[in-house]
Amino acid sequence: MAGALLGRLQRYASDVKAEVNREMQLDEMHRLHQDVKDSVQSMETQVTHELTQVEHALDPAIPSARKARYSAGVEHKETF
């Protein structure tokens, strides 16, 4: 009888240990997911910022390029 109780106790302890390990793995996966999500958000913000800077740098050049095309006699085709 003592052996049967000891066996049950060992199985119970093993089940608890396995459950704790699963929870730890799940928590790690959640942290990894959040890290990836944060990295993507950061990259998106950086790309948006860079794109905005490029657009602002090009804004003054666009009317000048159009004016140069028209004065050179190039047909009007909207490409911008």
Secondary structure, 3 states (H helix, E strand, C coil): CHHHHHHHHHHHHHHHHHHHHHHHHHHHHHHHHHHHHHHHHHHHHHHHHHHHHHHHHHCCHHHHHHHHHHHCCCCCCCCC
